[in-house]
Amino acid sequence: MWFKNFTIIMSAFMILMCVIMLYFMLFTDLMKENMHGQKRMLFSLILGLYAAYRSYRLYIFLKKN
């Protein structure tokens, strides 16, 4: 039982962190001196896709249980 709750909390935390980092990468100057142009957009795309993947996996986990 505790493992199920832990999985839900960790998944939700990872989704939240990815969305927050995605927001900062797209709308602020965070890490602008280290990542420029296409690298920055590619990293943002990967963060968005990972957050969507984790959201889908969490949805399937909650639906199954």
Biopython code that builds the backbone (N, CA, C, O; Angstrom):
import numpy as np
from Bio.PDB.StructureBuilder import StructureBuilder

atoms = [
    (1, "MET", "N", (0.824, -1.198, 0.000)),
    (1, "MET", "CA", (0.000, 0.000, 0.000)),
    (1, "MET", "C", (0.865, 1.258, 0.000)),
    (1, "MET", "O", (0.578, 2.200, -0.739)),
    (2, "TRP", "N", (1.917, 1.290, 0.816)),
    (2, "TRP", "CA", (2.762, 2.485, 0.884)),
    (2, "TRP", "C", (3.503, 2.696, -0.428)),
    (2, "TRP", "O", (3.795, 3.831, -0.805)),
    (3, "PHE", "N", (3.813, 1.589, -1.135)),
    (3, "PHE", "CA", (4.521, 1.709, -2.404)),
    (3, "PHE", "C", (3.649, 2.415, -3.450)),
    (3, "PHE", "O", (4.147, 3.207, -4.250)),
    (4, "LYS", "N", (2.360, 2.124, -3.436)),
    (4, "LYS", "CA", (1.438, 2.773, -4.375)),
    (4, "LYS", "C", (1.400, 4.278, -4.125)),
    (4, "LYS", "O", (1.467, 5.067, -5.067)),
    (5, "ASN", "N", (1.293, 4.670, -2.875)),
    (5, "ASN", "CA", (1.275, 6.096, -2.536)),
    (5, "ASN", "C", (2.603, 6.758, -2.886)),
    (5, "ASN", "O", (2.623, 7.885, -3.383)),
    (6, "PHE", "N", (3.699, 6.074, -2.633)),
    (6, "PHE", "CA", (5.018, 6.606, -2.950)),
    (6, "PHE", "C", (5.167, 6.816, -4.459)),
    (6, "PHE", "O", (5.712, 7.830, -4.894)),
    (7, "THR", "N", (4.690, 5.874, -5.243)),
    (7, "THR", "CA", (4.762, 5.978, -6.701)),
    (7, "THR", "C", (3.952, 7.173, -7.204)),
    (7, "THR", "O", (4.406, 7.910, -8.079)),
    (8, "ILE", "N", (2.777, 7.357, -6.662)),
    (8, "ILE", "CA", (1.928, 8.482, -7.064)),
    (8, "ILE", "C", (2.581, 9.809, -6.706)),
    (8, "ILE", "O", (2.596, 10.734, -7.518)),
    (9, "ILE", "N", (3.116, 9.906, -5.508)),
    (9, "ILE", "CA", (3.742, 11.150, -5.062)),
    (9, "ILE", "C", (4.984, 11.460, -5.888)),
    (9, "ILE", "O", (5.176, 12.602, -6.306)),
    (10, "MET", "N", (5.821, 10.470, -6.127)),
    (10, "MET", "CA", (7.039, 10.697, -6.905)),
    (10, "MET", "C", (6.726, 11.062, -8.352)),
    (10, "MET", "O", (7.390, 11.925, -8.927)),
    (11, "SER", "N", (5.740, 10.428, -8.937)),
    (11, "SER", "CA", (5.352, 10.752, -10.310)),
    (11, "SER", "C", (4.818, 12.178, -10.393)),
    (11, "SER", "O", (5.189, 12.932, -11.292)),
    (12, "ALA", "N", (3.957, 12.542, -9.465)),
    (12, "ALA", "CA", (3.409, 13.897, -9.461)),
    (12, "ALA", "C", (4.511, 14.927, -9.236)),
    (12, "ALA", "O", (4.495, 15.994, -9.850)),
    (13, "PHE", "N", (5.465, 14.619, -8.364)),
    (13, "PHE", "CA", (6.583, 15.523, -8.111)),
    (13, "PHE", "C", (7.439, 15.704, -9.364)),
    (13, "PHE", "O", (7.836, 16.825, -9.683)),
    (14, "MET", "N", (7.726, 14.617, -10.074)),
    (14, "MET", "CA", (8.534, 14.701, -11.287)),
    (14, "MET", "C", (7.824, 15.499, -12.376)),
    (14, "MET", "O", (8.452, 16.291, -13.079)),
    (15, "ILE", "N", (6.527, 15.294, -12.514)),
    (15, "ILE", "CA", (5.746, 16.046, -13.499)),
    (15, "ILE", "C", (5.790, 17.535, -13.160)),
    (15, "ILE", "O", (6.001, 18.371, -14.039)),
    (16, "LEU", "N", (5.593, 17.860, -11.893)),
    (16, "LEU", "CA", (5.624, 19.246, -11.452)),
    (16, "LEU", "C", (6.992, 19.874, -11.708)),
    (16, "LEU", "O", (7.071, 20.998, -12.202)),
    (17, "MET", "N", (8.057, 19.171, -11.383)),
    (17, "MET", "CA", (9.409, 19.705, -11.593)),
    (17, "MET", "C", (9.716, 19.910, -13.082)),
    (17, "MET", "O", (10.343, 20.900, -13.458)),
    (18, "CYS", "N", (9.279, 18.984, -13.914)),
    (18, "CYS", "CA", (9.495, 19.134, -15.358)),
    (18, "CYS", "C", (8.737, 20.330, -15.909)),
    (18, "CYS", "O", (9.271, 21.084, -16.722)),
    (19, "VAL", "N", (7.507, 20.508, -15.476)),
    (19, "VAL", "CA", (6.697, 21.635, -15.957)),
    (19, "VAL", "C", (7.290, 22.958, -15.479)),
    (19, "VAL", "O", (7.327, 23.926, -16.238)),
    (20, "ILE", "N", (7.753, 23.011, -14.231)),
    (20, "ILE", "CA", (8.372, 24.232, -13.718)),
    (20, "ILE", "C", (9.653, 24.551, -14.483)),
    (20, "ILE", "O", (9.870, 25.695, -14.881)),
    (21, "MET", "N", (10.490, 23.554, -14.688)),
    (21, "MET", "CA", (11.742, 23.772, -15.432)),
    (21, "MET", "C", (11.446, 24.172, -16.878)),
    (21, "MET", "O", (12.125, 25.032, -17.441)),
    (22, "LEU", "N", (10.438, 23.549, -17.470)),
    (22, "LEU", "CA", (10.039, 23.905, -18.836)),
    (22, "LEU", "C", (9.603, 25.363, -18.905)),
    (22, "LEU", "O", (9.972, 26.080, -19.835)),
    (23, "TYR", "N", (8.821, 25.799, -17.929)),
    (23, "TYR", "CA", (8.388, 27.193, -17.890)),
    (23, "TYR", "C", (9.588, 28.135, -17.810)),
    (23, "TYR", "O", (9.671, 29.114, -18.551)),
    (24, "PHE", "N", (10.513, 27.827, -16.903)),
    (24, "PHE", "CA", (11.682, 28.691, -16.754)),
    (24, "PHE", "C", (12.572, 28.674, -17.994)),
    (24, "PHE", "O", (13.163, 29.697, -18.338)),
    (25, "MET", "N", (12.677, 27.544, -18.663)),
    (25, "MET", "CA", (13.504, 27.483, -19.873)),
    (25, "MET", "C", (12.877, 28.281, -21.018)),
    (25, "MET", "O", (13.591, 28.904, -21.803)),
    (26, "LEU", "N", (11.561, 28.264, -21.113)),
    (26, "LEU", "CA", (10.895, 28.951, -22.228)),
    (26, "LEU", "C", (10.676, 30.444, -21.992)),
    (26, "LEU", "O", (10.762, 31.234, -22.933)),
    (27, "PHE", "N", (10.396, 30.841, -20.754)),
    (27, "PHE", "CA", (9.945, 32.206, -20.515)),
    (27, "PHE", "C", (10.883, 33.070, -19.678)),
    (27, "PHE", "O", (10.562, 34.227, -19.406)),
    (28, "THR", "N", (12.030, 32.543, -19.264)),
    (28, "THR", "CA", (12.978, 33.357, -18.510)),
    (28, "THR", "C", (14.367, 33.214, -19.132)),
    (28, "THR", "O", (14.553, 32.490, -20.109)),
    (29, "ASP", "N", (15.327, 33.910, -18.553)),
    (29, "ASP", "CA", (16.710, 33.861, -19.030)),
    (29, "ASP", "C", (17.546, 32.825, -18.279)),
    (29, "ASP", "O", (18.775, 32.859, -18.331)),
    (30, "LEU", "N", (16.885, 31.916, -17.591)),
    (30, "LEU", "CA", (17.595, 30.882, -16.843)),
    (30, "LEU", "C", (18.461, 30.047, -17.782)),
    (30, "LEU", "O", (17.977, 29.537, -18.793)),
    (31, "MET", "N", (19.724, 29.912, -17.450)),
    (31, "MET", "CA", (20.700, 29.124, -18.210)),
    (31, "MET", "C", (20.881, 29.627, -19.642)),
    (31, "MET", "O", (21.319, 28.871, -20.508)),
    (32, "LYS", "N", (20.554, 30.875, -19.898)),
    (32, "LYS", "CA", (20.700, 31.417, -21.254)),
    (32, "LYS", "C", (22.163, 31.492, -21.678)),
    (32, "LYS", "O", (22.480, 31.342, -22.858)),
    (33, "GLU", "N", (23.061, 31.725, -20.705)),
    (33, "GLU", "CA", (24.469, 31.806, -21.060)),
    (33, "GLU", "C", (25.078, 30.428, -21.339)),
    (33, "GLU", "O", (26.124, 30.339, -21.982)),
    (34, "ASN", "N", (24.444, 29.367, -20.871)),
    (34, "ASN", "CA", (24.956, 28.005, -21.105)),
    (34, "ASN", "C", (24.295, 27.311, -22.294)),
    (34, "ASN", "O", (24.937, 26.520, -22.984)),
    (35, "MET", "N", (23.034, 27.596, -22.533)),
    (35, "MET", "CA", (22.297, 26.951, -23.623)),
    (35, "MET", "C", (21.747, 28.015, -24.553)),
    (35, "MET", "O", (21.061, 28.940, -24.119)),
    (36, "HIS", "N", (22.049, 27.879, -25.822)),
    (36, "HIS", "CA", (21.602, 28.863, -26.804)),
    (36, "HIS", "C", (20.776, 28.170, -27.886)),
    (36, "HIS", "O", (21.003, 27.004, -28.209)),
    (37, "GLY", "N", (19.833, 28.893, -28.428)),
    (37, "GLY", "CA", (19.114, 28.499, -29.632)),
    (37, "GLY", "C", (18.515, 27.108, -29.630)),
    (37, "GLY", "O", (17.645, 26.783, -28.822)),
    (38, "GLN", "N", (19.003, 26.295, -30.553)),
    (38, "GLN", "CA", (18.413, 24.978, -30.776)),
    (38, "GLN", "C", (18.614, 24.034, -29.602)),
    (38, "GLN", "O", (17.736, 23.220, -29.315)),
    (39, "LYS", "N", (19.749, 24.122, -28.916)),
    (39, "LYS", "CA", (19.972, 23.269, -27.748)),
    (39, "LYS", "C", (18.932, 23.551, -26.669)),
    (39, "LYS", "O", (18.409, 22.637, -26.031)),
    (40, "ARG", "N", (18.649, 24.815, -26.485)),
    (40, "ARG", "CA", (17.667, 25.228, -25.473)),
    (40, "ARG", "C", (16.265, 24.740, -25.864)),
    (40, "ARG", "O", (15.529, 24.234, -25.016)),
    (41, "MET", "N", (15.901, 24.887, -27.116)),
    (41, "MET", "CA", (14.589, 24.434, -27.575)),
    (41, "MET", "C", (14.479, 22.905, -27.538)),
    (41, "MET", "O", (13.427, 22.368, -27.191)),
    (42, "LEU", "N", (15.544, 22.218, -27.890)),
    (42, "LEU", "CA", (15.541, 20.753, -27.841)),
    (42, "LEU", "C", (15.388, 20.263, -26.403)),
    (42, "LEU", "O", (14.630, 19.329, -26.141)),
    (43, "PHE", "N", (16.105, 20.887, -25.477)),
    (43, "PHE", "CA", (15.977, 20.515, -24.072)),
    (43, "PHE", "C", (14.566, 20.785, -23.569)),
    (43, "PHE", "O", (14.019, 19.986, -22.809)),
    (44, "SER", "N", (13.969, 21.902, -23.982)),
    (44, "SER", "CA", (12.592, 22.220, -23.596)),
    (44, "SER", "C", (11.619, 21.188, -24.160)),
    (44, "SER", "O", (10.682, 20.772, -23.478)),
    (45, "LEU", "N", (11.841, 20.784, -25.396)),
    (45, "LEU", "CA", (10.999, 19.767, -26.007)),
    (45, "LEU", "C", (11.107, 18.437, -25.256)),
    (45, "LEU", "O", (10.100, 17.772, -25.011)),
    (46, "ILE", "N", (12.316, 18.062, -24.900)),
    (46, "ILE", "CA", (12.519, 16.813, -24.158)),
    (46, "ILE", "C", (11.838, 16.888, -22.796)),
    (46, "ILE", "O", (11.204, 15.921, -22.372)),
    (47, "LEU", "N", (11.957, 18.018, -22.104)),
    (47, "LEU", "CA", (11.272, 18.178, -20.819)),
    (47, "LEU", "C", (9.757, 18.064, -20.973)),
    (47, "LEU", "O", (9.094, 17.405, -20.172)),
    (48, "GLY", "N", (9.216, 18.704, -22.000)),
    (48, "GLY", "CA", (7.770, 18.643, -22.234)),
    (48, "GLY", "C", (7.300, 17.236, -22.563)),
    (48, "GLY", "O", (6.266, 16.787, -22.069)),
    (49, "LEU", "N", (8.060, 16.544, -23.397)),
    (49, "LEU", "CA", (7.695, 15.169, -23.748)),
    (49, "LEU", "C", (7.799, 14.236, -22.546)),
    (49, "LEU", "O", (6.961, 13.352, -22.365)),
    (50, "TYR", "N", (8.832, 14.435, -21.723)),
    (50, "TYR", "CA", (8.985, 13.604, -20.531)),
    (50, "TYR", "C", (7.851, 13.849, -19.546)),
    (50, "TYR", "O", (7.339, 12.904, -18.947)),
    (51, "ALA", "N", (7.452, 15.101, -19.373)),
    (51, "ALA", "CA", (6.334, 15.418, -18.479)),
    (51, "ALA", "C", (5.041, 14.795, -19.004)),
    (51, "ALA", "O", (4.237, 14.287, -18.224)),
    (52, "ALA", "N", (4.839, 14.832, -20.316)),
    (52, "ALA", "CA", (3.644, 14.222, -20.902)),
    (52, "ALA", "C", (3.672, 12.700, -20.727)),
    (52, "ALA", "O", (2.650, 12.086, -20.421)),
    (53, "TYR", "N", (4.841, 12.102, -20.921)),
    (53, "TYR", "CA", (4.989, 10.651, -20.738)),
    (53, "TYR", "C", (4.716, 10.247, -19.293)),
    (53, "TYR", "O", (3.998, 9.279, -19.045)),
    (54, "ARG", "N", (5.289, 10.989, -18.333)),
    (54, "ARG", "CA", (5.059, 10.683, -16.920)),
    (54, "ARG", "C", (3.589, 10.881, -16.556)),
    (54, "ARG", "O", (3.044, 10.123, -15.754)),
    (55, "SER", "N", (2.940, 11.899, -17.143)),
    (55, "SER", "CA", (1.516, 12.127, -16.886)),
    (55, "SER", "C", (0.684, 10.968, -17.403)),
    (55, "SER", "O", (-0.245, 10.516, -16.733)),
    (56, "TYR", "N", (1.013, 10.487, -18.591)),
    (56, "TYR", "CA", (0.304, 9.342, -19.161)),
    (56, "TYR", "C", (0.497, 8.106, -18.295)),
    (56, "TYR", "O", (-0.466, 7.390, -18.021)),
    (57, "ARG", "N", (1.733, 7.844, -17.859)),
    (57, "ARG", "CA", (2.005, 6.680, -17.020)),
    (57, "ARG", "C", (1.271, 6.775, -15.680)),
    (57, "ARG", "O", (0.768, 5.771, -15.177)),
    (58, "LEU", "N", (1.209, 7.976, -15.102)),
    (58, "LEU", "CA", (0.486, 8.171, -13.853)),
    (58, "LEU", "C", (-1.000, 7.955, -14.069)),
    (58, "LEU", "O", (-1.656, 7.344, -13.226)),
    (59, "TYR", "N", (-1.543, 8.434, -15.163)),
    (59, "TYR", "CA", (-2.956, 8.229, -15.480)),
    (59, "TYR", "C", (-3.269, 6.730, -15.603)),
    (59, "TYR", "O", (-4.259, 6.257, -15.046)),
    (60, "ILE", "N", (-2.434, 5.992, -16.323)),
    (60, "ILE", "CA", (-2.640, 4.552, -16.474)),
    (60, "ILE", "C", (-2.540, 3.849, -15.115)),
    (60, "ILE", "O", (-3.333, 2.955, -14.821)),
    (61, "PHE", "N", (-1.569, 4.250, -14.290)),
    (61, "PHE", "CA", (-1.395, 3.648, -12.966)),
    (61, "PHE", "C", (-2.615, 3.892, -12.103)),
    (61, "PHE", "O", (-3.092, 2.978, -11.429)),
    (62, "LEU", "N", (-3.133, 5.127, -12.115)),
    (62, "LEU", "CA", (-4.310, 5.445, -11.303)),
    (62, "LEU", "C", (-5.559, 4.757, -11.822)),
    (62, "LEU", "O", (-6.413, 4.342, -11.038)),
    (63, "LYS", "N", (-5.673, 4.635, -13.126)),
    (63, "LYS", "CA", (-6.828, 3.971, -13.720)),
    (63, "LYS", "C", (-6.845, 2.482, -13.382)),
    (63, "LYS", "O", (-7.900, 1.902, -13.126)),
    (64, "LYS", "N", (-5.656, 1.874, -13.386)),
    (64, "LYS", "CA", (-5.544, 0.446, -13.108)),
    (64, "LYS", "C", (-5.818, 0.128, -11.639)),
    (64, "LYS", "O", (-6.396, -0.909, -11.313)),
    (65, "ASN", "N", (-5.401, 1.023, -10.774)),
    (65, "ASN", "CA", (-5.579, 0.783, -9.335)),
    (65, "ASN", "C", (-6.768, 1.548, -8.874)),
    (65, "ASN", "O", (-7.113, 1.500, -7.693)),
]
sb = StructureBuilder()
sb.init_structure("model")
sb.init_model(0)
sb.init_chain("A")
sb.init_seg("    ")
for serial, (resi, resn, name, xyz) in enumerate(atoms, 1):
    if name == "N":
        sb.init_residue(resn, " ", resi, " ")
    sb.init_atom(name, np.array(xyz, "f"), 0.0, 1.0, " ", f" {name:<3s}", serial, name[0])
structure = sb.get_structure()
